[in-house]
Amino acid sequence: MKPGDIDGWRAAVRPNTGCSLAETVGNPGLDVLDIPTVSAIAHEAGMPLLVDSTLTSPG
């Protein structure tokens, strides 16, 4: 699923989903995640959002 596919994020949530995992900048397409929106979807489902920011620069 592409990071910007908000409907896909919603559709991926199942009753047994424990958390959502995403990359700040997706690999390999370099798509930027809409963290506030995806976070809201995860929190509405009562689960955390883990965000991998390995690719982004510290500065």
N, C-alpha and C positions, 0 to 999 in steps of 0.2 A: 504494500500500500504506500502511496506517496504521502509524504508528511502533510501536504496541504489538503488531502482528501478528508475533509471534516466529516462527511457522511460515512466514510469508511471507518473512521475512529469510533463513531457512535455504533455502527453495525457490528464492530468487533467485540463490543462488551457483551459478555455472557454472565449468567448467574454465578458461575464458578471462576470468573476472572479475578485474579488476586491483585494485579497492578497493570499499569500501562508502562511501556518502555519506549523511549524515543531518543533520537539524536537531535541536538540543536541544529546542526547542519547535516542533512542526510547524505549518506554515502551510497552510491557513487554520483547522484545527480546534483549534489550541493543545494538541495531544496532547503529553505529555512522553515523551521517548525513554528507554527503559531502557538507558542507556549500557553498564553492565557486561555485560549479557546480549548485546546486539548486538555489542559489542567482542569478546566471547568467540567468537561465531559467526564474525566476520571473521578473528580470529587463528587459529582452528581450521582455516580455509581457507587460511591462510598469506598473508593480505593485510591491509593497513591499513584502519582506519576513520577517515574524515574527518568531523568534526562541525562543522557551521555553527551558531554560537551568536549570530548577528546579532540575533535578537529579544530575547534575555535581557538583563536589566539588569546593569550592572557593579557594582551595590551591593546 
